[in-house]
């Protein structure tokens, strides 16, 4: 188990937990990022920038800032 | 009433029904205001409304609040839920929420072509049966399915067909009923009892809880109890339990009605994304895109400009012979200056700028810039989402200020709004290109831009010292890359051009005319004398330029035209009166000195008078300091 930032790129990841403030969590839910979803880390930008993840079940891409991404824990599936 | 998630093509669909009304792009959040339109379908008059996109019925930013207020208060006769079929799985989550409202509803499966390309095979009939509402596949950008959508809408409206209620897990349903049965009649209900109950459980906010205390303590007790039971049963807060219910329901529906065929390992658009979003090369490409952006505009515009200026200059030269040197001459000269300025100086730069801007928008590059720039934006105390308003600001500051509504926190909104007037809009780009690039060379213009960006960064950094609370961080959807549709692009360019011709150009002509009159009555000298301490002593510029600043407040382009008229020379003879260094200093000052009238007005409207005044003060003082420094560097004491 690791967080989104520490996980390898282009691997299937299962979201185990999303911590953080209520508003941030609600926002993630409404953008289709939920606990239990299978996602993939596409890009991790330089200088502590955001990460780009893709939800593999809905095929949507979302850019998430470092701070928020570090609060999302995932399991590496493959 | 059209409602759907951002960037699903509501506005495009709306336009294909209502004609050219709403602006579209491949950018979540293009529509931040609602658009009304009356249309005649089969001899009946309908009032249709295009709402800003919203990801859910829990508003996070102001644009979404606009959508919800309309949805709840105006109680539409029918809701057309537009969804992006290529991301149906997620879009259905909001469809679930909309169905809870129990309004008559039609689902438009938009962007079917994109879904097919992605290998998603959707069965609309099956979906229709499961949801109990008409489901119509459409491709709004090509007008496909629009007629059928209208037919079904009218049918649905006449029959009053309502969606089926999909039920959730038993324990969640139990809690909803538990709350639902005690909702008092005098309670301000939204749509129906069930929806009100669900929202009450979901809306776990302090202000809402306090409001409940006042209205009905017994109801509050029930709601709190329901939330507690859900939390205990599932180990997560109640709102998350409900969000998960919708998520699972939507996901199940998606799996039941769609068949995703395995596609090639990665599509072309994904491969392109890997390159343009690359953590390292992405920035090179970004730089390249911007450099070519401005070089193309300059390369197209400057020959056209020279070519157009010739005949117009000749016309002006022949004026004294025709009209003598009385008041009539000054008026006519002013009018010709205004017309010439519009045709020869503004339009050659403006049109290519608009076309390229809408190209970048429609492809979907702008939101990628948001991703790439997030790191940098953090350094100045904001995050990547503020890039949207900034980029729009390159076109015009007014829509840029309006678009700050997509930002969730007020802190970000105020900071971004204060910085927007420092972004060179198309009018100012025109000035930079027409003065700096034309007289000092394109390299100087690019340098000017880089300096400008640096200034925004420094100011942002400085402003963030005043706003203690940190920014909440970036969560931004990256829409898939799309091939832009030419009609849509042209439509956008047409809209902006139309507003320039209808609004700015007359002002330009009237402004030149007024200046002509001022010169005739020697009033301009008084204004110049008043402003001369600043112009001459601080900036080291000719006194005559003072009066142009007044017009610059109305429209930035006016200053450019006025400058020629005030100095009494033609565009190609400017260097005989002022030095290139002075042009540089003047451009610097003009660029930053005060947001134009419309920008001030919109800032006032969006975040209040206090901040509008702050913005004016900030711009003017920064402009004075920067151009004084520029004077020291370029001209000397």
HADDOCK unambig.tbl for C-alpha pairs under 7 A between the chains (distance, minus, plus):
assign (segid A and resid 29 and name CA) (segid B and resid 243 and name CA) 6.83 0.50 0.50
assign (segid A and resid 30 and name CA) (segid B and resid 55 and name CA) 5.44 0.50 0.50
assign (segid A and resid 30 and name CA) (segid B and resid 56 and name CA) 5.55 0.50 0.50
assign (segid A and resid 31 and name CA) (segid B and resid 55 and name CA) 6.30 0.50 0.50
assign (segid A and resid 32 and name CA) (segid B and resid 90 and name CA) 5.51 0.50 0.50
assign (segid A and resid 43 and name CA) (segid B and resid 278 and name CA) 6.91 0.50 0.50
assign (segid A and resid 43 and name CA) (segid B and resid 279 and name CA) 6.97 0.50 0.50
assign (segid A and resid 44 and name CA) (segid B and resid 279 and name CA) 6.58 0.50 0.50
assign (segid A and resid 45 and name CA) (segid B and resid 279 and name CA) 4.51 0.50 0.50
assign (segid A and resid 46 and name CA) (segid B and resid 279 and name CA) 5.65 0.50 0.50
assign (segid A and resid 47 and name CA) (segid B and resid 375 and name CA) 6.69 0.50 0.50
assign (segid A and resid 48 and name CA) (segid B and resid 375 and name CA) 6.71 0.50 0.50
assign (segid A and resid 49 and name CA) (segid B and resid 374 and name CA) 6.24 0.50 0.50
assign (segid A and resid 49 and name CA) (segid B and resid 375 and name CA) 4.51 0.50 0.50
assign (segid A and resid 50 and name CA) (segid B and resid 371 and name CA) 6.89 0.50 0.50
assign (segid A and resid 50 and name CA) (segid B and resid 374 and name CA) 6.58 0.50 0.50
assign (segid A and resid 50 and name CA) (segid B and resid 375 and name CA) 6.99 0.50 0.50
assign (segid A and resid 58 and name CA) (segid B and resid 87 and name CA) 5.63 0.50 0.50
assign (segid A and resid 58 and name CA) (segid B and resid 89 and name CA) 4.95 0.50 0.50
assign (segid A and resid 58 and name CA) (segid B and resid 90 and name CA) 5.63 0.50 0.50
assign (segid A and resid 59 and name CA) (segid B and resid 87 and name CA) 6.05 0.50 0.50
assign (segid A and resid 60 and name CA) (segid B and resid 87 and name CA) 6.44 0.50 0.50
assign (segid A and resid 61 and name CA) (segid B and resid 477 and name CA) 6.01 0.50 0.50
assign (segid A and resid 61 and name CA) (segid B and resid 478 and name CA) 5.30 0.50 0.50
assign (segid A and resid 61 and name CA) (segid B and resid 479 and name CA) 6.85 0.50 0.50
assign (segid A and resid 62 and name CA) (segid B and resid 475 and name CA) 6.81 0.50 0.50
assign (segid A and resid 62 and name CA) (segid B and resid 476 and name CA) 5.56 0.50 0.50
assign (segid A and resid 62 and name CA) (segid B and resid 477 and name CA) 4.30 0.50 0.50
assign (segid A and resid 62 and name CA) (segid B and resid 478 and name CA) 5.41 0.50 0.50
assign (segid A and resid 63 and name CA) (segid B and resid 371 and name CA) 6.42 0.50 0.50
assign (segid A and resid 63 and name CA) (segid B and resid 475 and name CA) 5.68 0.50 0.50
assign (segid A and resid 63 and name CA) (segid B and resid 476 and name CA) 5.04 0.50 0.50
assign (segid A and resid 63 and name CA) (segid B and resid 477 and name CA) 6.07 0.50 0.50
assign (segid A and resid 63 and name CA) (segid B and resid 478 and name CA) 6.58 0.50 0.50
assign (segid A and resid 64 and name CA) (segid B and resid 474 and name CA) 5.33 0.50 0.50
assign (segid A and resid 64 and name CA) (segid B and resid 475 and name CA) 4.67 0.50 0.50
assign (segid A and resid 64 and name CA) (segid B and resid 476 and name CA) 6.58 0.50 0.50
assign (segid A and resid 65 and name CA) (segid B and resid 473 and name CA) 5.54 0.50 0.50
assign (segid A and resid 65 and name CA) (segid B and resid 474 and name CA) 4.54 0.50 0.50
assign (segid A and resid 65 and name CA) (segid B and resid 475 and name CA) 6.46 0.50 0.50
assign (segid A and resid 67 and name CA) (segid B and resid 473 and name CA) 6.83 0.50 0.50
assign (segid A and resid 68 and name CA) (segid B and resid 473 and name CA) 6.82 0.50 0.50
